[in-house]
Amino acid sequence: MDVSKYAALFLAESREHVSACNQLLLEWERDPGAVEPVGGLFRSIHTIKGMAATMGFTGVADLSHRTENLLDALRHGRAAPRPETFQLLFRAVDALGRAIEGAGTGSEPPADEVLGSEIDTAAGATVGDQRPGAIAPSANQTRPVQVTIRSGALMRGARASLVLRRAEAMGRVTALRPPAAQLEREDFDGRFSFRLESEASDDEVAAALCTAGDVEAIRFEQTSPAEAAIGIRGRQIRVDLGRLDALMKQVGELVVAKNRLIVLAAAAQDPLFEELSDRIARLVSGMQGEVIAARMAPVGEVFDRFPRLLRDVARDLGKRIRFDMEGEEIELDRSILDEIGEPLLHLIRNAADHGIETPERRTASGKPAEGRILLSASRERNSVALRVSDDGRGIDRAAILAKARREEMADASVETLTDDLLLRVLARPGFSTAEAVSGVSGRGVGVDAVMTRVRALGGTLDVKSEVGRGTTFTIRVPLTLAIVRALLAVAGNERYAVPLAYVAETVEFDPGAVTSVRSREALLVRDRVIPTVHLRHLVAGAAGPAPPRRPTIILEVGDRRTALVVDALMGQQDIVVEPFDAPRGMPPFVGGATILADGAPALILDAAALL
């Protein structure tokens, strides 16, 4: 059987097990007396070993086997879970991850014999000298085997083939139902049966077959003809993300064409034309929703990489930090999810280095010796808020202001730093509060890099901090980048698109409700004073007097609001965000460009830059 075509599946499944190993190690390190983590680790490592042996990746299989021996010694009391043992296991999992990546791409790295020897020594020399071998024989027997692959597993046909490969390594396989060719069909539901002639016991057979992964059940009994006729039920396939990206671009073009068709149908005043236009609009909207849903993925896929990273950072810094996560099930478009990891990484490292104090300082100030960093996600209308919070020292605004003045980043007239001004200073390129450059931070690229990447995603960044209590950075990003719902506003002779994700409401501009706050014009809306921004004052092409009636768009980002005064509103429209290389001198409040229903271009306003 040619297993080369299953390399991608091996790589994907092994990555999941390595990630699980890191999570279980972190859990076990926090509670060395726990039993469940070591059992989970043993199962994951054992599964990796089985898959690697099936694929012929001897280096991965050997390292997995050595690590498995150490875990076996730990769970049976032949070795103790000491700090140095946990560190060795973390190193083993890291090495296993590197070996898996290399094997999956055809360049398996050479074995790290030094690490292997350390693992063998920790497990005990007599245990470590064992290598993967054949299953001990028992009485020869032929038995029926019925296997069920987990319903949620991807590429169930490939998984079934790996199970058969494991069975063939143990004996003679006959009477496969359904036939092998049908295992590759999309309608294969994961149930199949065969007869196995082998000297191994039932328990040994079951253990070996389960190493293929995603095996839900194994039964050693005769399968009825009705059960052998595999039904056509849940259908799942794995699709390359590039195809989804191309499909999304095509759907974007369809949305532009749909908007244009609606305008033409309305102008033609032909009932049949309008009916056809409405039908096409519904079909395109439905397709748009399905494609967007297919691209959504839980933020937990990104969150899961941080607990292990923070553990290593805390160890390097000599700090005790508990890392918690909330809202991992919240979904984001894959294109945003792939880009949001780096900004979160910067914020988490900054929280560990600048935010959380050393155990001695925390104890002296009446805090628990262990600090806490919380990474959370939550839905807010048509956007997702990602928060990195710590209970550390907080930001000393006076010290930041003094340093900003010395480096000529703040005007001498500024007496205190509001949250907005604080963020602007922290996000200035090269600005850092660290006294020295370390391996964690200090080069002044953290908040600047976060702000740049988040703005490129059409999102916003906020900060809240209280001295002695901690700091919270909040990233808000849209659910998807490709197609967004927008409110069309007019200033002079130009139209602009305002993403609805940041529109709280619209009101009429009332001159009688105009007031001022900190020498800036503001509007009193239901007992709340909201600073105003007149769009016609910001853009060119808004010559002539302002119209007597002016709509006002209340923009809301987090708990901040701004009243955007425009000349007119032109309704809502689905817009496609076009690639946009801003020319030199483009105002910061321009966040992109789009093509409207009548074929005319329009600029997309960045709500955060208008606050």
N, C-alpha and C positions, 0 to 999 in steps of 0.2 A: 504493500500500500504506500502510495506517495504521500508523505506527510508535509512536504515543503509548502503546499498551499494552505496549511493550517498555521503557518508561522505567525501571521497577524493575529489570529485568535489566541495562540499561546502568549504572545506579547501582551495583548490586552488583558487577558485573564490573570497573568502573572503580576502585572502592574497592580491590579486590584488586590491581590493577595499580599504584595509587599506593602501597600498602603495600609491594609488591615493589620499587618504585623507591627507597623509603627504605632498604630493606635493602641493595640493590645499591650505593647511594651510600655507605652506611656502609662496606661492604666495599671499595669502590674508594678511599675516602679513606684507609683503613688501608694500602692498597698501591696507590699511584698508577700503578705500572707494570703492574698486572694488565690483562689483555685481556678476560676473561670478563664482568666487571661492566658495562663500557661497552656490550658487545654486548647484554646482557640489558636494560639501560636503554633502548637504542635500540628494541628489539623491543616493550617495554611501552609506551613513549611512542607508537610507531607504531601499535600496536593501539588505544590510546585515541583517537588522531587519526582512525583509520578508523571506529571506532564512533561518535564524535561527529559526523563528517561524514555518516554514514548517518542519524543521528537529527536532523540539522539544527541541531546546537549549534555555531554558527560560532565563538563565543568560545573554547570548549574546543579546537576543531580548530585555530584560529589559534595559540593559546598552545602547543599540542602541537607544531605544525609548527615554530615558532621554536625550541623546546627541542630538537627533533629535529635541526635545522640545527646547533645548538651541539654536540650529541653527535657529529654526523657530522664536524664540524671537529676535534673532539678525537680521534676514533678514526683520522683520516687525517693527524694531525700538523699541521693548520693552526692549532690552538690548543693551549695547554699546560695540563695539569691542576694549576693552582696553587691554594693555599688559598682565594683569593678566588673562583676559578671554582667550586670545590665549594660554597662558601656560596651563590653565585648559583644553582647547580643545586638546592640544597635549597630556596631561596626559590621557584624556579620550580615545584618539585613541590608545595610548600605552596599556591601560588596555583592550580595545576591542581586540587588537591583541593578548594579552595573553589569553583572554577568548576564542577566536576563536581557538587558537592552542590547548588549553586544551580540548575544546569541540570536535574538530576534531579527537583527539586521545583518546577520551573516559574518560577524567579526567578533566571535566570542573571545574575551580577553584571557590571558594565561592565568592559571590558578595562583592565588595568593597563598603560598605555602606557609609563610610566617603566620598569617591569620589562621589558616587551617590548623597549624600546630598549636596555637594558643587555644583554639576551640577544643581540640582533642585533649589537651592538658587539663582544661577546666572540666571536661566531661569525665576524665579518667582515661588513662592510656588504654586499658583493656577494652573500654567501650569505644574509644575513638578509632581503634584500629579496624573496626568493622567497616565493610563497604557494602553497597547495595548488592544483593545476591538473589538467587532463585528462591521461590517459596518452598518451604519444607514439604516433602511429599507425604501423602497419606494414602489410604486405599483408593485405587483407581475407580472412577465412577463417571457416568454420563447423566447429566441432569438438565432439565429445562430452566432457562433463566429469562425472566421478564424484567426489563429496565424501563424506568420512566425518567426522562430528563425534565428538570424544573421548567415550569410553564413560562417563566419570565426570562429564560436564558436566550441569548442571541445566538444565531447560527447553530440551532439544535442539531441539524444534520451533521455538522462538523464535530460537535460534541459526541454524538452517537458513534461516529467513526472512530473517535479516540477511545471510547469504551470498548468497541470491538477490537481495536489494536491491543488493548490491555488484556482482553480475553484470549486473543490469539497467542499472546506471549505465554499463556498458562496452559494451553492445550489446543484441542481441535474444535473449531466452531462449525456447526452445521445448522440447517433448517432456519435460516434467518428470515424473519417476517417482520415488516415488509421487505422486499428485495433491496439490496444495497443502493440501486439506482434511485429508488423512491426516497431514500433518506436525505437526498440533496434537494428535494422539491420544497417549494415555499409552504405547501400545505401540510408538511410533516409536523405532527403535533407532539413529538418527543417520546412516543411509546413504541417499543419494538421488543422482539423476543428472539431467542436462538437456543440451540442445544450446545452444551459445553462438555467435552470429554477431557477430564483433567484429574490429576492426583490430589489437587488442593482441596481443602475443606470448604464448606459453604462460607464460613466466616472469613477465610483467607481470600476467597473469590470476591466476596462483597467488598472487603477492604481494598483490594487491588482495583476493582472497577470504579470505586468511588474516587480514586485519585485522578480520574479524568475530569472531575469538577462538574458542578451543577447537576449531579445525579440525585434525584428526589427520592427514588425508591428502587429496590432490587428485591424480586421475589423468585424463589426457587420452586415453582409449581407450573403445571401445565397451563398454557394459555388457550382459552377457548377460541374457536374460529371467529366469533364476533369481535373478541378483543384484538385478535390478530389483524382484523381489517381496520387499519389505522384511520381514524376519522379526520375530517378537514375542519379544524377549529382555529384557535388563535394563530394569526399569521404575523410574523415579524421578520424583517430583514435588516441587515446593517448597510447603511448608505453612506458613501463617502461625503464628508462635509463640503467638498468642492462642488459636488453636484447640487447640494442644497443652496449653496451660494449662487450658482448659476441660475437655478430655478427662481430664487428670490429676485435676481436682477430682471428676469423675464416677467415675473409678476409685477415688479415695479413699473416696467414699461406698459404692461396691461393697465395698471392703475392710471397712468398718465393718459393712455388712449381712452379709457372709460370716462375720465373726467371731461375730455374733449368731446366725446360722443354725447354726453349729457347736455353740454352747451349747444351743440349742433341740433340735437333733437328738440330742445326747447325753442330754438330760433325757427326751426322748420314748421312748427305747429301742425305736425302730421301725427294723428293719434296712433297709427300703426308704427311709425318711426319711434315715437315716444315709448310705446309698449315694448318694442324690441330693445330700446336703450335701457329701460328699467330692468329687463330680464338679464341682459348682459352685465349690467352693473351688479345685480345680485350674485350672479355666477362668479364674477371677478372678486367681489368682496368675500364670498365663501372660500374661494381658492386662496386668497390672501391670508385669511384666518388660519386655514389648514397648514399652509407653508410656514407661517410664523410659529404655530404650535409645534410643528415638527422640528423647528430649530431651537426650541426652548430646552433648557437643562437646569437642574437644581444647582444653586450656588454652593451646595455642599461639596461638589466636585472640586471647587477651588479651595474652600475652607479646610478640607481634610489634609492639605499639604502643610498647614501652619502649626499644628500642635507639636510635631516633631521638630520643626525649625525653631520654634520658641524655646523648646526644651534645651536645645544646643546653645542658643544665644544666652539664655539664663545661666547655663553652666559656665560659659566663657566669662560672663560678667560677675559671677559669684553672687547671684541673686536667686531668691526663691519666688517663683511666679506660677500662679495657677491660671491656666488658660481655659476659658469657657466659650462655647459657641451656641448661638440660638438662631432659629429660622433657616436652617440648612435646606429645608424643602422649598423655599422661595425660588421661583424660576426666572431666568434671564435668557435673552437671546444669546446663542453660542458665540456670536461675534463679539459681544460685549464681555461675556464671561471669560473669553480667552485674553482679553486686554486688561481686566480689572485686577488680576492677581498681583502684578507688580506694584500698583499703588497701595494695595492692602499690605503687601510685604513691607514697603517703606514705613507705613504708619505703625505697624506692629513692632518693627525693630526700633523705631523712635520711642514708642511707648515703653519698651523694655529698657532702653538705654537712658533716655531723658526723664521718663515719667516715674517708673517704679524705683524706689529707693533701695539701698542695701538693707539686709535684715537688721543690722545694728541701728541704723537711722530710723527705720520704721518702729522698732521697739522703743527707742528713746522718745519718739513723738506720740507714743500711745497707740500705735497701729499694730495689727498682727504682723509677724515677721514675714509671712508669705503675702506677696502682692497679688493682684488680680487684674487680668486683661480680658475683656469681653469683646468678642467679634460677633456681631448680630446682623441680621437682614430682616427687613419688613417691607410690606407693600404700602405705598402712599399714592393713591389714585393711579395714574398711569406711569408711575416711576417706582424704583426700588431704592430704599435707603440702606446703606451699608455703614455700620458704626463700629469704630474701634475705641473702646473706653478703657481707662485705667483708673485705679484708686491711688495714684502716686502723689507726687509733690505738687502737681499743678504747674502752671506757667506763671512765672514772676513777671507781670506786665511792666513793672517799673524797671527791672533789669533789662528786659527786652527793649524798652523805649530808650534807655540810656545807651545801649549798644547800637541801636539803630541811629541815634543822633551822632555817635562817634563815627560811624561809617557813612554818615550823610544819607541815610535812607529814610529819615523822618524829619519833618520841619520842626524848627525850634518852638513854634507856636503850639504844637500838639502837647497837651498836658496829660492825657491818659489814653490808653489804647482800648478802644471798643473791640468787640469780637471781630468786626469787619476789618478794622485797621490792623489788628493783631495778625489776622490771616494774611493780609497783604504784605506785612513786614516779613513774616515767616516764609512766605512764598517767593520772596525776592531771590534771584539766583545768587548763590554763594553765601547766603546768610545762614549762620549756624550758631546755636547756643552752647555747643560743646567747647570746652577749653582746649581739648587736644583731639587729634584725629585718631580713631580707633578702628578696629576691624568691623565694628557695627555701624558707626555713624561719625559725623564730625566734619564732613566735607561740604556741607551746605547744599546738598542736592535732594534731600528727602522730600520736604513739602513742595518745593519747586517742581520736582519730577511728578509728584502726585497731582498737583494743580494742572500741569501741562497735559498729562494723559487724560485726566477726567474731563477737562474742557474739550479735548479732541473727541471724546465720546458723547458730547452734548450734555454733560452732567455738571454738577456743582459740588463745591467743597465748603463745609462749614466747620467752625471750631468753637467749643465751649470749654472754659477752664476756670477752675477755682483753686486758689493757692491752698495746699494742704489736703485738698479733697480729690483732685484728679482732673483729667482732661478727656474730652470726647471729640473725635473727628468724625464727621458725617459726610459720606459720599452719596450723592443722589444721581442715579443714571436712569435713562428711559428704558422701558422694557425691550425695545428693539430700535435699531438705528435706521433700517432701510426705509420703512414706511411709517409715517406718523400722522396723527390728526392735528390740524393746525387751524387757527383763527386768522383770517386775512384782514389786515388793517391797512388803511390808506393814510399817507402823509404827502401832501402836495399832489404830484402826478404819479407817485410811485406806490406800489403795493408791497407789503411785507407780510411774512408768515410768522405767527407766534405759536409755538407748540402748546397744545392744550394741556399738556402735563403740568404746566406751570401757571395756568390761568385759573384763578379762584372764582372770579365773577366779572361781570361788566356793569358799569354804572354810567350815568350822565355826569359830565363835568359841571359842577355847580359853583359858579364864581362866589356865591354867598357862603360856601363852605370852605373857602380857601383860608388857610392860616399859615403859620411858619413854625419850623422846629430847627434850632441850631442854624439860623440864618438861611434855611432852605425852605422853598415853597412846599406846602403839604396840603392834603385834602382831608377833611373830616368826614369819615364814612362810618355811620352808626357808632358814634362815640369813640372811634379809633382814628388817630392821626396817622396818615400814610403819606410819606414823601412822594412828590410827583416828578415825572420825567415827561417832557413834551417831545414827542417823536419828531415833529417838524423842525424843532430847534437842533436836533442831532444830525439830520440828514440833509443832503443837497436836493434840490428840485422841489422844495416846499415853499416856493415864492408865493407872494400874495398874502392877503389877510386870512386869518384863521376863520373857519366857518362858525356861524353863531352857535350851533349845537355840536358839541364834541364828545364822542363816546370815550370812556376811560376803561382801560383793561387793568384789573387788579392782579398783578403778578405775585405769586407766592412761592418762595423757596424756603422750606423749613418753616421757621417762625418769623421770617422776614417778609415784608410786603412793600411793593412799590406800585403807584398809580401811573400807568402809562397812558398819557393823553394823546389821542390820535384824531385825525380829521373825519374818518368814517370807518365802519366795519362792513365787510363784504361777505360775511358768512363763514362757514367751516368747510374744510376740504381735506381729503387725504392727499398728502404730498409725499413725493419720493425725494429723499435727501441725496442730492447729486454730489459726486466727488468735487471738492472745492479747494483749490490752491489760492489762498488769499494773496492778492498783490500787496506790495509794500505800501504802507500807509492805510490799509483797511482798518476801520474803527473796530475796537475790541468787542462791540456789541453785535457784530455780525458773526453768526455761528454756522453759516452754510448757505446753500443756494438750492433752488428747486425750479421746476417748470410747472406753471399753472395750467388750468384746464383750457384756456384759450391759446396756449402755446407760448405765452410771454414768460420770461424769467422773473424770479423774485428772490430777494434775500431773506434768509431765516434769521430771526433775532434771537440772541442768546440772553435768556431771562436773567441769569446770574450776573451778567455784566451790566445790566440796567439797574440793579439794586443799589 
